[in-house]
Structure formats: C-alpha cells, structure tokens
Amino acid sequence: MIRIIPGDFGDPRVTGLLHHHFTTCHAVTPKGSAHAVDLSGLQLPEVNFWAAWDGDTLLGIGALKRIAPGHGEVKSMHTAEAARRRGIAGAMLRHIIADARSQGLARLSLETGSFDYFRPAVALYRAHGFVDCPPFGSYRPDPNSVFLTLDLSRA
C-alpha cells in the first residue's frame, strides 16, 4: 500500500532520490534549460514536499510550490526506478492536486522537458487534465521545455 507523507530531508533515502532526480534532469537537459530545484529549494516555506512509501521502501517524491496568490507549481516529481509503472507518479500527482485545492489554489502549473526522456511525464500530466500554456512565473520560452497548467476551479 502506498503512503504519501511529508518528506524527511534528514532521511538519506529521500535525499538520495532527490540528488538522483536533480543530477539526472541536469544531465539529460541542455545547459540553461534544466529547472529541477536542489534540496535547499525544496526547503523553502512556500514548498510542500512529500515522499511516497511502501513500508520502508521509498517509491517517489513530489512537491508543490506556491508561486503567486492562487497559483502553484508542481516540482520535483520523480519515481524511483524500481517502482516505475506501478501508479506511483499518478498517486503523487493526485495528492499534489488535492493539496493545491485544499490551499484554495485556482491554478496548478508545471514545466518539464520537451524531449523523449520526459515524454512519460508529459503523458501523465495530460492524462490528469493539464493542458499546454505559455511560460509562467519567471520562466521564458524555451524549445527544451513544455509548460502545462490545470485550472483547479474547473477540473
């Protein structure tokens, strides 16, 4: 059974998966186009961060960052390699959407890569109702990025 709980930055399994996510995103993305945040970026007060577990096995991570009044951003979604294709990312995304709604956010957006490595992520977000949008917040147009948004007042 999957448990999604606040992430513990003192747990080396959690920080290890975060490090893997950060370094992989930066390794597969052209310089200047990777927007994965480091550990300190997830510890800001405007970020809620979670870890998905099955017993003592870490399955995945995800975060919600409040970026403007009524607007949140999905950050650091990553499923452990051994846990892929088990619905972990979908469970985490539904958890993030529910948390955004509980905070009264009207919109949830995200940026991800535009190439093959990120294709499963884009498909997941679109399956949950996210649609293409222009760059938001401090993002700028980038052919290596896909920008997606979900209107929480209608979804």
BALOBA-1460 file (C-alpha; in Angstrom, 3 decimals):
// residues 155
<rec num="1" residu="m" x="0.000" y="0.000" z="0.000"/>
<rec num="2" residu="i" x="1.305" y="3.442" z="-0.936"/>
<rec num="3" residu="r" x="1.642" y="6.019" z="1.860"/>
<rec num="4" residu="i" x="2.317" y="9.623" z="0.907"/>
<rec num="5" residu="i" x="3.694" y="11.623" z="3.823"/>
<rec num="6" residu="p" x="5.727" y="14.796" z="4.279"/>
<rec num="7" residu="g" x="9.270" y="14.172" z="3.046"/>
<rec num="8" residu="d" x="12.027" y="13.920" z="5.625"/>
<rec num="9" residu="f" x="15.101" y="15.809" z="4.457"/>
<rec num="10" residu="g" x="17.096" y="14.032" z="7.163"/>
<rec num="11" residu="d" x="16.453" y="10.620" z="5.583"/>
<rec num="12" residu="p" x="19.333" y="9.631" z="3.272"/>
<rec num="13" residu="r" x="16.936" y="7.626" z="1.073"/>
<rec num="14" residu="v" x="14.925" y="10.777" z="0.412"/>
<rec num="15" residu="t" x="17.942" y="12.997" z="-0.167"/>
<rec num="16" residu="g" x="19.490" y="10.287" z="-2.351"/>
<rec num="17" residu="l" x="16.442" y="10.171" z="-4.627"/>
<rec num="18" residu="l" x="16.331" y="13.968" z="-4.722"/>
<rec num="19" residu="h" x="20.001" y="14.057" z="-5.694"/>
<rec num="20" residu="h" x="19.388" y="11.451" z="-8.404"/>
<rec num="21" residu="h" x="16.433" y="13.477" z="-9.752"/>
<rec num="22" residu="f" x="18.426" y="16.717" z="-9.781"/>
<rec num="23" residu="t" x="21.549" y="15.268" z="-11.411"/>
<rec num="24" residu="t" x="19.592" y="13.241" z="-13.978"/>
<rec num="25" residu="c" x="17.489" y="16.229" z="-15.039"/>
<rec num="26" residu="h" x="20.625" y="18.328" z="-15.432"/>
<rec num="27" residu="a" x="22.449" y="15.539" z="-17.280"/>
<rec num="28" residu="v" x="19.727" y="14.936" z="-19.892"/>
<rec num="29" residu="t" x="18.714" y="18.584" z="-20.383"/>
<rec num="30" residu="p" x="20.727" y="21.142" z="-22.366"/>
<rec num="31" residu="k" x="22.591" y="23.673" z="-20.234"/>
<rec num="32" residu="g" x="20.375" y="26.528" z="-19.142"/>
<rec num="33" residu="s" x="17.145" y="24.599" z="-19.709"/>
<rec num="34" residu="a" x="17.057" y="22.392" z="-16.577"/>
<rec num="35" residu="h" x="14.770" y="23.750" z="-13.865"/>
<rec num="36" residu="a" x="14.949" y="20.981" z="-11.247"/>
<rec num="37" residu="v" x="15.443" y="22.555" z="-7.833"/>
<rec num="38" residu="d" x="18.080" y="21.447" z="-5.377"/>
<rec num="39" residu="l" x="17.498" y="20.388" z="-1.785"/>
<rec num="40" residu="s" x="17.571" y="23.948" z="-0.441"/>
<rec num="41" residu="g" x="14.896" y="24.985" z="-2.953"/>
<rec num="42" residu="l" x="12.543" y="22.346" z="-1.588"/>
<rec num="43" residu="q" x="13.044" y="23.507" z="1.999"/>
<rec num="44" residu="l" x="11.549" y="26.962" z="1.419"/>
<rec num="45" residu="p" x="8.407" y="27.845" z="3.397"/>
<rec num="46" residu="e" x="6.318" y="28.120" z="0.212"/>
<rec num="47" residu="v" x="7.020" y="24.470" z="-0.694"/>
<rec num="48" residu="n" x="5.205" y="21.354" z="0.479"/>
<rec num="49" residu="f" x="7.282" y="18.252" z="-0.167"/>
<rec num="50" residu="w" x="6.183" y="14.607" z="0.053"/>
<rec num="51" residu="a" x="7.608" y="11.130" z="-0.215"/>
<rec num="52" residu="a" x="5.687" y="8.019" z="-1.279"/>
<rec num="53" residu="w" x="6.462" y="4.830" z="0.610"/>
<rec num="54" residu="d" x="5.592" y="1.143" z="0.617"/>
<rec num="55" residu="g" x="6.684" y="0.055" z="4.080"/>
<rec num="56" residu="d" x="10.337" y="1.086" z="4.317"/>
<rec num="57" residu="t" x="10.778" y="1.351" z="0.541"/>
<rec num="58" residu="l" x="10.874" y="4.851" z="-0.932"/>
<rec num="59" residu="l" x="8.817" y="4.879" z="-4.128"/>
<rec num="60" residu="g" x="8.826" y="8.506" z="-5.210"/>
<rec num="61" residu="i" x="8.822" y="12.182" z="-4.360"/>
<rec num="62" residu="g" x="6.911" y="15.292" z="-5.343"/>
<rec num="63" residu="a" x="6.386" y="18.890" z="-4.293"/>
<rec num="64" residu="l" x="4.021" y="21.824" z="-4.584"/>
<rec num="65" residu="k" x="5.421" y="25.351" z="-4.631"/>
<rec num="66" residu="r" x="3.152" y="28.352" z="-4.172"/>
<rec num="67" residu="i" x="4.392" y="30.830" z="-6.803"/>
<rec num="68" residu="a" x="1.697" y="33.541" z="-6.708"/>
<rec num="69" residu="p" x="-1.629" y="34.100" z="-4.981"/>
<rec num="70" residu="g" x="-3.881" y="31.287" z="-6.174"/>
<rec num="71" residu="h" x="-1.159" y="29.684" z="-8.329"/>
<rec num="72" residu="g" x="1.014" y="26.674" z="-7.521"/>
<rec num="73" residu="e" x="3.719" y="24.781" z="-9.374"/>
<rec num="74" residu="v" x="4.385" y="21.039" z="-9.382"/>
<rec num="75" residu="k" x="8.082" y="20.464" z="-8.636"/>
<rec num="76" residu="s" x="10.464" y="17.524" z="-8.228"/>
<rec num="77" residu="m" x="8.143" y="14.726" z="-9.325"/>
<rec num="78" residu="h" x="10.263" y="11.592" z="-9.545"/>
<rec num="79" residu="t" x="9.552" y="7.881" z="-9.177"/>
<rec num="80" residu="a" x="12.307" y="5.511" z="-8.077"/>
<rec num="81" residu="e" x="13.449" y="3.340" z="-10.992"/>
<rec num="82" residu="a" x="12.377" y="0.079" z="-9.293"/>
<rec num="83" residu="a" x="8.879" y="1.475" z="-8.623"/>
<rec num="84" residu="r" x="8.040" y="2.658" z="-12.137"/>
<rec num="85" residu="r" x="4.886" y="1.521" z="-13.942"/>
<rec num="86" residu="r" x="3.085" y="0.946" z="-10.612"/>
<rec num="87" residu="g" x="0.997" y="4.131" z="-10.482"/>
<rec num="88" residu="i" x="3.252" y="5.953" z="-8.030"/>
<rec num="89" residu="a" x="3.513" y="9.148" z="-10.095"/>
<rec num="90" residu="g" x="-0.254" y="9.247" z="-10.604"/>
<rec num="91" residu="a" x="-0.850" y="8.823" z="-6.873"/>
<rec num="92" residu="m" x="1.648" y="11.569" z="-6.069"/>
<rec num="93" residu="l" x="0.170" y="13.928" z="-8.669"/>
<rec num="94" residu="r" x="-3.363" y="13.354" z="-7.327"/>
<rec num="95" residu="h" x="-2.017" y="14.089" z="-3.833"/>
<rec num="96" residu="i" x="-0.440" y="17.342" z="-5.043"/>
<rec num="97" residu="i" x="-3.644" y="18.382" z="-6.843"/>
<rec num="98" residu="a" x="-5.711" y="17.650" z="-3.715"/>
<rec num="99" residu="d" x="-3.292" y="19.663" z="-1.556"/>
<rec num="100" residu="a" x="-3.407" y="22.580" z="-4.017"/>
<rec num="101" residu="r" x="-7.215" y="22.547" z="-3.837"/>
<rec num="102" residu="s" x="-7.141" y="22.390" z="-0.044"/>
<rec num="103" residu="q" x="-4.953" y="25.523" z="-0.060"/>
<rec num="104" residu="g" x="-7.524" y="27.283" z="-2.240"/>
<rec num="105" residu="l" x="-5.261" y="27.477" z="-5.276"/>
<rec num="106" residu="a" x="-7.099" y="28.135" z="-8.553"/>
<rec num="107" residu="r" x="-4.317" y="27.045" z="-10.910"/>
<rec num="108" residu="l" x="-1.549" y="24.470" z="-10.862"/>
<rec num="109" residu="s" x="1.217" y="24.674" z="-13.468"/>
<rec num="110" residu="l" x="4.482" y="22.955" z="-14.277"/>
<rec num="111" residu="e" x="7.492" y="22.936" z="-16.557"/>
<rec num="112" residu="t" x="9.065" y="19.753" z="-17.848"/>
<rec num="113" residu="g" x="11.341" y="18.741" z="-20.691"/>
<rec num="114" residu="s" x="10.192" y="18.612" z="-24.312"/>
<rec num="115" residu="f" x="12.180" y="15.561" z="-25.418"/>
<rec num="116" residu="d" x="11.958" y="11.774" z="-25.168"/>
<rec num="117" residu="y" x="13.226" y="11.345" z="-21.589"/>
<rec num="118" residu="f" x="10.293" y="13.453" z="-20.333"/>
<rec num="119" residu="r" x="7.618" y="12.000" z="-22.650"/>
<rec num="120" residu="p" x="6.118" y="9.726" z="-19.922"/>
<rec num="121" residu="a" x="5.863" y="12.714" z="-17.563"/>
<rec num="122" residu="v" x="4.088" y="14.846" z="-20.166"/>
<rec num="123" residu="a" x="1.654" y="11.984" z="-20.861"/>
<rec num="124" residu="l" x="0.951" y="11.615" z="-17.117"/>
<rec num="125" residu="y" x="0.216" y="15.319" z="-16.673"/>
<rec num="126" residu="r" x="-2.018" y="15.450" z="-19.742"/>
<rec num="127" residu="a" x="-3.897" y="12.352" z="-18.544"/>
<rec num="128" residu="h" x="-4.682" y="14.294" z="-15.362"/>
<rec num="129" residu="g" x="-6.125" y="17.257" z="-17.262"/>
<rec num="130" residu="f" x="-3.096" y="19.512" z="-17.673"/>
<rec num="131" residu="v" x="-3.041" y="21.460" z="-20.940"/>
<rec num="132" residu="d" x="-0.355" y="23.440" z="-22.748"/>
<rec num="133" residu="c" x="0.168" y="27.005" z="-21.591"/>
<rec num="134" residu="p" x="2.680" y="29.794" z="-22.130"/>
<rec num="135" residu="p" x="5.641" y="30.151" z="-19.785"/>
<rec num="136" residu="f" x="4.571" y="31.312" z="-16.318"/>
<rec num="137" residu="g" x="6.315" y="32.902" z="-13.366"/>
<rec num="138" residu="s" x="9.972" y="33.550" z="-14.132"/>
<rec num="139" residu="y" x="10.143" y="31.017" z="-16.998"/>
<rec num="140" residu="r" x="10.912" y="32.191" z="-20.529"/>
<rec num="141" residu="p" x="10.101" y="30.484" z="-23.841"/>
<rec num="142" residu="d" x="12.457" y="27.555" z="-24.358"/>
<rec num="143" residu="p" x="12.253" y="24.861" z="-27.059"/>
<rec num="144" residu="n" x="13.539" y="22.366" z="-24.454"/>
<rec num="145" residu="s" x="10.562" y="22.996" z="-22.160"/>
<rec num="146" residu="v" x="6.890" y="22.091" z="-22.106"/>
<rec num="147" residu="f" x="4.635" y="24.289" z="-19.970"/>
<rec num="148" residu="l" x="1.382" y="22.813" z="-18.710"/>
<rec num="149" residu="t" x="-1.416" y="24.061" z="-16.474"/>
<rec num="150" residu="l" x="-4.534" y="22.791" z="-14.755"/>
<rec num="151" residu="d" x="-7.481" y="25.061" z="-13.906"/>
<rec num="152" residu="l" x="-8.446" y="23.765" z="-10.462"/>
<rec num="153" residu="s" x="-11.715" y="25.673" z="-10.465"/>
<rec num="154" residu="r" x="-12.964" y="23.592" z="-13.411"/>
<rec num="155" residu="a" x="-11.111" y="20.278" z="-13.046"/>
